[in-house]
């Protein structure tokens, strides 16, 4: 399920947004800081 995938990603240290907008903001932060 999507929830299980989200949990697996978070356990692996990947930040997962709950909405497309949140996901885009997280990606932007990662690219700016990375």
N, C-alpha and C positions, 0 to 999 in steps of 0.2 A: 504493500500500500504506500501511498505518498507519505503518510505519517511515519512509517517504518524507514523509508528512505531518508527522510529528514533527520530522524534520530540517528541513523547510521552515519550520515554526513557530519552531524554535530559531534558525535563521538570521535570522529576522525579529525576534528578540529576545524571543520569547515563551517563558517557562519552562514546560516540559511535564513533568508527573508521569508516572512509569512505572506507577503503580497508581492506582486511584480515590482511595485514601486520600491518597497523595502529592499528587495533583492538588488535592484539597480543601484540604490544608494550604497549598499554594502560593497558591491563591485567597484563603484567609483572610489570609495574609501581605500579599498585594497590597492587599486591602481595608483592612487595618489601617494600612498604611503610606501608601496612596494618599490 
